[in-house]
């Protein structure tokens, strides 16, 4: 005799996760309905309010893209909300780490975007971190002195545009153009030396 379908609201988390992993119809939607509030609250507690929605969307996109790998790693019998909170915290950390890396590489703000799984594993190793720093130094070394000064004034001295323009005797418009070109040249050098961190870049 066939087992009657279980209402999603009556399912245990183990049953729900098993349904998600085997691709049962409606399982992903039921998982979202049950756990999205916990996930969103965890993101809001660790990210700026203006970033929370983007990170929330990116988190679910990542889960679906990798076949809910995080759910496969969940130890049955432990609290799923607590486990998801840990997964989310790690994801938010990854997002911020990716943004810091890209901002250091290009010398300015970048859109929020987490590292891919393979990139995250690479960045997490000490030897690769040292290599990335060396790549940045080598890219920095080939820049023209004026480009280095522009980027240094913005990133390391944290000067505003007015102060930088005065130091270089430039108008506001000329400074914007010069800064944009300096950052673009630096990004080109970093991309050329580490293309794996800029998938899809021309």
C-alpha positions in Angstrom: 0.0 0.0 0.0 1.4 3.4 -1.0 2.3 5.8 1.7 0.1 8.9 1.7 2.0 12.2 0.9 3.1 14.0 4.0 2.2 17.7 4.3 5.3 19.9 4.2 4.3 21.5 7.4 4.1 18.0 9.1 7.5 16.8 7.8 10.5 16.7 10.0 13.6 18.6 8.9 15.2 15.3 8.0 12.4 14.3 5.7 12.3 17.8 4.2 16.0 17.8 3.5 15.9 14.3 2.0 13.1 15.5 -0.3 15.1 18.5 -1.4 18.1 16.3 -2.1 16.2 13.8 -4.2 14.4 16.6 -6.1 10.9 16.0 -4.8 8.3 18.4 -6.3 7.7 21.4 -4.1 10.5 20.4 -1.6 12.7 23.4 -2.4 9.8 25.8 -1.9 8.9 24.1 1.4 12.5 24.4 2.6 12.4 28.1 1.7 9.1 28.7 3.5 10.4 26.9 6.6 14.0 28.2 6.9 14.2 31.5 4.9 13.5 33.7 8.0 16.3 32.1 10.0 18.7 32.5 7.0 17.7 36.1 6.4 17.9 37.1 10.1 21.4 35.6 10.3 22.5 37.6 7.2 21.0 40.8 8.6 23.0 40.3 11.8 26.3 40.1 9.9 25.8 42.4 6.9 24.9 46.0 6.3 21.2 46.5 5.8 21.6 47.6 2.2 23.5 44.4 1.4 21.2 41.9 3.1 18.8 41.3 0.2 21.6 40.7 -2.3 23.4 38.3 0.0 20.2 36.5 0.8 19.5 36.0 -3.0 23.1 35.0 -3.6 23.0 32.4 -0.8 20.1 30.5 -2.3 21.6 30.8 -5.8 24.8 29.2 -4.5 22.9 26.4 -2.7 20.9 25.6 -5.9 23.9 25.9 -8.1 26.0 23.4 -6.1 23.1 20.9 -5.6 22.4 21.8 -2.0 25.8 20.5 -1.0 25.6 22.1 2.4 22.4 20.1 3.1 24.2 16.9 2.2 26.9 17.7 4.8 24.3 18.3 7.5 24.6 15.8 10.3 21.2 14.3 10.8 19.9 14.5 14.3 21.5 17.9 15.0 19.5 21.1 14.8 19.1 22.2 11.2 18.5 25.9 12.0 21.6 26.0 14.1 23.6 24.3 11.3 22.1 26.7 8.7 23.2 29.7 10.8 26.8 28.4 10.7 26.6 27.9 7.0 25.2 31.4 6.5 27.8 33.0 8.7 30.6 31.3 6.7 28.9 32.5 3.4 28.6 36.1 4.6 32.3 36.0 5.7 33.1 34.7 2.2 31.2 37.5 0.5 33.0 40.1 2.5 36.4 38.5 1.9 35.7 38.4 -1.8 34.7 42.1 -1.8 37.9 43.1 0.1 40.1 41.1 -2.2 38.5 42.6 -5.3 38.6 46.1 -3.8 42.3 45.8 -3.0 42.9 44.5 -6.5 41.1 47.3 -8.4 41.6 50.1 -5.9 37.9 50.9 -5.4 34.5 49.6 -4.4 33.1 46.5 -6.1 29.7 44.9 -6.2 29.1 42.2 -3.6 29.8 38.8 -5.1 31.0 35.7 -3.2 34.0 33.7 -4.3 33.2 30.5 -6.1 33.8 27.2 -4.1 37.1 26.6 -5.8 38.2 30.2 -5.3 37.3 30.1 -1.7 39.3 27.0 -1.1 42.2 28.6 -2.9 42.1 31.9 -0.9 41.8 30.0 2.4 45.2 28.4 2.1 48.2 30.4 3.5 50.5 29.6 0.6 47.9 30.9 -1.9 47.3 34.1 0.1 51.0 34.8 0.0 51.0 34.2 -3.7 48.1 36.6 -4.2 49.9 39.3 -2.2 52.9 38.8 -4.4 50.8 39.1 -7.5 49.4 42.4 -6.2 52.9 43.7 -5.5 54.1 42.7 -9.0 51.1 44.4 -10.6 51.8 47.5 -8.5 55.4 47.6 -9.5 54.7 48.0 -13.2 52.3 50.9 -12.8 53.5 54.4 -13.6 54.4 56.5 -10.6 51.5 58.8 -11.0 49.1 55.8 -11.1 50.6 54.4 -7.9 50.3 57.8 -6.2 46.7 58.1 -7.2 45.7 54.7 -5.9 47.9 55.1 -2.8 46.3 58.4 -1.9 42.8 56.9 -2.2 43.3 53.5 -0.6 46.1 53.9 1.9 46.0 57.5 2.9 42.2 57.6 2.6 42.2 61.1 1.2 39.1 62.5 -0.4 38.9 63.7 -4.0 39.4 67.3 -3.1 42.6 66.7 -1.2 44.0 64.4 -3.9 43.1 66.9 -6.7 44.9 69.6 -4.7 48.0 67.5 -4.2 48.2 66.7 -8.0 47.0 70.1 -9.2 44.1 68.6 -11.0 40.5 69.6 -11.6 37.7 67.4 -10.2 36.9 66.1 -13.6 40.5 65.4 -14.5 41.0 63.6 -11.2 38.0 61.3 -11.8 39.4 60.4 -15.3 42.9 59.9 -14.0 41.8 57.8 -11.0 39.5 55.6 -13.2 42.3 55.0 -15.7 44.8 54.2 -12.9 42.5 51.7 -11.3 41.7 50.1 -14.7 45.4 49.7 -15.5 46.1 48.1 -12.1 43.1 45.8 -12.5 44.4 44.8 -16.0 47.7 43.8 -14.5 46.2 41.9 -11.6 43.8 40.0 -14.0 46.7 39.2 -16.3 48.6 37.6 -13.4 45.6 35.9 -11.6 42.9 35.3 -14.2 41.3 32.5 -12.1 40.0 35.2 -9.7 38.1 37.1 -12.5 36.1 34.4 -14.3 34.4 35.8 -17.4 36.6 38.8 -17.6 37.8 39.9 -21.0 
